[in-house]
Amino acid sequence: MIYEIAQLPVHKERTETFRRAFAEVVPLLSRARGYRGHVLAQGIETPETFNLIVQWRSLEDHTSGFEASEDHEIFMGGIQEYFSDEPKVYHLEGTAFAVTGYDDGDAAAT
């Protein structure tokens, strides 16, 4: 399993329109070969920075598959006008997140 981490710097005044634009192009990402899911998370301390984490079956599915595709070109065309700087992208190898011993603090409230 591969995780693509993309840090997306968005013009501060355009974060809401970026969210809508991303929602419009995300079907292009989700139909890519090897796509296993994603999360788009806005920074708390830096709300103009979004982190896109995409789970891929393999690095090749992302790089020579999706990145080399027409869908990727259209995907980027739909969101790149919102960027204030070049996105930073890197990959991690790993497995799915595991949740063990999770306590959200609500148990004490009952």
TAHUQUI-V452645 format. One record per residue. N is the residue number from 0. RES is the residue in one small letter. PHI is phi in radians with two decimals (none if undefined). PSI is psi in whole degrees, 0 to 359 (NA if undefined). Layout:
# TAHUQUI-V452645
n->[N,N]
res->[RES,RES]
phi->[PHI,PHI]
psi->[PSI,PSI]
This chain:
# TAHUQUI-V452645
n->[0,1,2,3,4,5,6,7,8,9,10,11,12,13,14,15,16,17,18,19,20,21,22,23,24,25,26,27,28,29,30,31,32,33,34,35,36,37,38,39,40,41,42,43,44,45,46,47,48,49,50,51,52,53,54,55,56,57,58,59,60,61,62,63,64,65,66,67,68,69,70,71,72,73,74,75,76,77,78,79,80,81,82,83,84,85,86,87,88,89,90,91,92,93,94,95,96,97,98,99,100,101,102,103,104,105,106,107,108,109]
res->[m,i,y,e,i,a,q,l,p,v,h,k,e,r,t,e,t,f,r,r,a,f,a,e,v,v,p,l,l,s,r,a,r,g,y,r,g,h,v,l,a,q,g,i,e,t,p,e,t,f,n,l,i,v,q,w,r,s,l,e,d,h,t,s,g,f,e,a,s,e,d,h,e,i,f,m,g,g,i,q,e,y,f,s,d,e,p,k,v,y,h,l,e,g,t,a,f,a,v,t,g,y,d,d,g,d,a,a,a,t]
phi->[none,-2.12,-1.96,-1.64,-1.96,-2.12,-1.61,-1.95,-1.39,-2.00,-0.95,-0.89,-1.39,-2.10,-1.14,-1.21,-1.23,-1.08,-0.99,-1.17,-1.11,-1.09,-1.05,-1.27,-1.72,-1.05,-1.04,-1.15,-1.24,-1.20,-1.65,-1.19,-1.09,1.50,-1.17,-2.16,2.44,-2.70,-2.45,-1.96,-2.17,-1.54,-1.10,-1.47,-1.27,-2.24,-1.12,-1.50,-1.96,-1.83,-2.01,-1.81,-2.01,-2.05,-1.66,-2.08,-1.14,-2.61,-1.09,-1.11,-1.04,-1.41,-1.30,-1.43,-1.59,-1.16,-1.08,-1.56,-1.67,-1.16,-1.03,-1.14,-1.06,-1.20,-0.98,-1.16,-1.05,-1.41,-2.19,-1.15,-1.16,-1.53,-1.31,-1.59,-2.77,-1.20,-1.13,-1.90,-2.21,-2.57,-2.21,-2.21,-1.82,-3.12,-1.97,-1.13,-1.06,-1.95,-2.02,-2.34,1.07,-1.25,-2.39,-1.56,1.55,-1.28,-1.07,-1.25,-1.43,-1.61]
psi->[137,140,126,126,120,120,117,103,121,143,129,319,0,17,321,320,329,315,316,318,320,316,328,327,350,331,332,322,312,344,1,145,132,356,134,359,166,165,137,117,131,137,147,307,331,79,348,0,122,146,121,120,118,131,125,151,320,162,321,325,324,306,297,347,276,312,332,3,162,326,320,319,316,319,308,322,332,344,343,335,344,348,135,347,175,134,151,128,135,172,148,148,136,190,180,154,140,140,117,136,31,131,115,6,352,339,325,339,348,NA]
